[in-house]
Amino acid sequence: MWIRHDLVDPVGRFDTLSKYSCRGVAVKKIAAMSMLLVVSFLSLAYAKGEEKIYRATVDPDGVQRVEVRGGSYYYNPNRIVVKVNVPVELTLKKEGHMVPHNIVMKVPEAGLDFDTAMSGDPKKVTFTPKKSGTFPFYCSKKLLFLESHRDKGMEGVLEVVE
C-alpha cells in the first residue's frame, strides 16, 4: 500500500482515496472486472460440455428441417439426428454480433460437404445424407495465435440413422 505521509493525520489515519493509495475506486473496478471474467470463464466451461440433441422429423414435403444457432463458441443443437437418404435443410443463424462463425462439414462420400458463414440473417443449407454414421461439424474460424473456435468447443455431431 502506498501512503502519502503528508496525508497522515496526528491520530495515524490517512486519506485512502488519494491517487497514491491502492484502495478506493480503482480497486473496486478491478474486483468487479475480475468477477466478470471468472463468471464468463465458468459459463464457457459449462457450455462446452453440455449436449443439446435434436431429432429431426420428416415434414409432409419429405424434408427434415433443423434450426441451428451458433454463438460464443457453441452450436445449439450440437447433436443432430437425421435419417439417411432423406433431404435435410439446416437453417443457420448466428447469435451475437462481432465474432465471425461458420459451420463446416467435409465428408463428401456421405453427401456432406459445405462450409457456410453464419450471420444474423438466417441462411439455409440443404443436403441429402447418403451414408449412415456419425459425422462432425465445426467452426473453422481462428484468430492469430489463439485457439480455434473448434478447440474452444464450437463443434457438434450429425448422426445419420437408417
C-alpha positions as CSV (number, residue, x, y, z in Angstrom):
1,M,0.0,0.0,0.0
2,W,1.3,3.4,-0.9
3,I,0.6,6.2,1.6
4,R,1.5,9.9,1.2
5,H,2.9,10.8,4.5
6,D,1.7,14.4,4.3
7,L,-1.8,13.0,4.3
8,V,-1.4,11.2,7.7
9,D,-3.1,13.0,10.5
10,P,-1.8,13.0,14.1
11,V,-4.0,10.0,15.0
12,G,-2.4,7.9,12.3
13,R,-5.3,7.9,9.8
14,F,-4.6,8.6,6.1
15,D,-6.5,9.5,3.0
16,T,-7.4,6.1,1.5
17,L,-8.8,7.7,-1.7
18,S,-5.8,9.6,-2.7
19,K,-4.2,8.9,-6.1
20,Y,-1.3,7.3,-4.3
21,S,-3.4,4.9,-2.4
22,C,-4.1,1.3,-3.7
23,R,-7.6,1.4,-2.2
24,G,-10.7,3.1,-3.4
25,V,-12.5,3.3,-6.8
26,A,-9.7,1.6,-8.9
27,V,-9.6,-1.4,-6.6
28,K,-13.4,-1.8,-6.8
29,K,-13.3,-1.6,-10.6
30,I,-10.6,-4.3,-10.7
31,A,-12.6,-6.5,-8.4
32,A,-15.7,-6.1,-10.5
33,M,-13.8,-6.9,-13.7
34,S,-12.2,-9.9,-12.1
35,M,-15.6,-11.3,-11.0
36,L,-17.0,-10.7,-14.5
37,L,-14.1,-12.7,-16.1
38,V,-14.5,-15.6,-13.6
39,V,-18.2,-15.8,-14.3
40,S,-17.5,-15.7,-18.1
41,F,-15.0,-18.5,-18.0
42,L,-17.2,-20.6,-15.8
43,S,-20.1,-20.2,-18.2
44,L,-17.9,-21.1,-21.2
45,A,-16.6,-24.2,-19.4
46,Y,-20.2,-25.3,-18.6
47,A,-21.5,-24.6,-22.1
48,K,-18.7,-26.5,-23.8
49,G,-19.7,-29.8,-22.1
50,E,-23.4,-29.5,-22.5
51,E,-25.0,-31.7,-25.2
52,K,-28.1,-30.4,-26.9
53,I,-29.8,-33.1,-29.0
54,Y,-32.3,-32.5,-31.8
55,R,-34.0,-35.4,-33.6
56,A,-35.3,-34.2,-36.9
57,T,-38.7,-35.4,-38.2
58,V,-39.7,-35.6,-41.8
59,D,-42.1,-32.8,-42.8
60,P,-45.1,-33.6,-45.1
61,D,-43.0,-32.3,-48.1
62,G,-40.4,-35.0,-47.3
63,V,-37.7,-32.7,-45.9
64,Q,-36.0,-32.8,-42.4
65,R,-35.7,-29.3,-41.1
66,V,-33.3,-28.2,-38.3
67,E,-32.6,-24.7,-37.0
68,V,-29.0,-24.3,-35.8
69,R,-28.0,-21.3,-33.8
70,G,-24.3,-20.5,-33.2
71,G,-22.6,-18.0,-31.0
72,S,-19.9,-17.6,-28.5
73,Y,-18.2,-21.0,-29.2
74,Y,-21.3,-23.2,-29.3
75,Y,-23.9,-24.6,-31.6
76,N,-27.5,-25.2,-30.4
77,P,-28.2,-28.0,-31.0
78,N,-24.8,-29.6,-31.1
79,R,-26.0,-33.1,-31.8
80,I,-28.5,-33.6,-34.7
81,V,-30.1,-36.9,-35.6
82,V,-31.4,-37.3,-39.2
83,K,-32.4,-40.1,-41.5
84,V,-30.3,-41.4,-44.3
85,N,-31.3,-40.7,-47.9
86,V,-33.9,-38.0,-46.8
87,P,-33.2,-34.4,-47.7
88,V,-32.1,-32.1,-44.8
89,E,-32.5,-28.3,-44.6
90,L,-30.4,-26.6,-42.0
91,T,-31.4,-23.0,-41.2
92,L,-28.3,-21.3,-39.7
93,K,-28.3,-18.2,-37.6
94,K,-25.5,-16.5,-35.6
95,E,-26.2,-15.1,-32.2
96,G,-24.0,-12.3,-31.0
97,H,-22.5,-9.7,-33.2
98,M,-18.9,-9.2,-34.0
99,V,-17.1,-12.6,-33.8
100,P,-17.3,-14.4,-37.2
101,H,-18.5,-18.0,-37.2
102,N,-19.2,-20.7,-39.8
103,I,-20.3,-24.3,-40.0
104,V,-18.2,-26.8,-41.8
105,M,-18.8,-30.4,-42.8
106,K,-16.3,-32.1,-45.0
107,V,-17.5,-35.7,-45.7
108,P,-18.3,-35.7,-49.4
109,E,-18.6,-39.5,-49.6
110,A,-21.6,-39.2,-47.2
111,G,-23.2,-36.3,-49.2
112,L,-22.0,-33.8,-46.5
113,D,-19.7,-31.1,-48.0
114,F,-20.2,-27.5,-47.1
115,D,-18.6,-24.5,-45.4
116,T,-21.1,-21.8,-44.7
117,A,-20.6,-18.5,-42.9
118,M,-23.2,-17.7,-40.2
119,S,-24.7,-14.3,-39.8
120,G,-27.6,-12.6,-38.0
121,D,-29.8,-13.3,-41.1
122,P,-30.9,-16.9,-41.4
123,K,-29.1,-18.9,-44.1
124,K,-30.2,-22.3,-45.5
125,V,-28.0,-25.3,-46.3
126,T,-29.6,-28.3,-48.0
127,F,-28.1,-31.7,-48.5
128,T,-29.1,-35.4,-48.5
129,P,-27.0,-37.7,-46.3
130,K,-26.0,-40.8,-48.4
131,K,-24.4,-42.9,-45.6
132,S,-25.3,-43.8,-42.0
133,G,-22.8,-42.8,-39.3
134,T,-21.7,-40.1,-37.0
135,F,-20.1,-37.0,-38.7
136,P,-18.5,-33.9,-37.1
137,F,-19.4,-30.3,-37.9
138,Y,-17.4,-27.4,-36.5
139,C,-16.4,-23.7,-36.8
140,S,-13.1,-23.3,-38.6
141,K,-12.5,-19.7,-37.6
142,K,-9.4,-18.8,-35.6
143,L,-7.7,-15.6,-34.6
144,L,-3.9,-15.5,-35.0
145,F,-2.0,-17.0,-32.0
146,L,-5.3,-18.1,-30.3
147,E,-7.2,-21.4,-30.0
148,S,-9.5,-22.1,-32.9
149,H,-13.2,-21.8,-32.3
150,R,-13.4,-25.6,-32.6
151,D,-10.8,-26.0,-29.8
152,K,-13.0,-23.7,-27.7
153,G,-15.9,-26.1,-28.1
154,M,-17.7,-24.9,-31.2
155,E,-18.3,-28.3,-32.7
156,G,-21.1,-30.8,-32.9
157,V,-22.1,-34.1,-34.4
158,L,-24.6,-35.1,-37.2
159,E,-25.8,-38.6,-36.6
160,V,-27.3,-40.2,-39.7
161,V,-29.5,-43.2,-38.9
162,E,-31.5,-45.8,-41.0
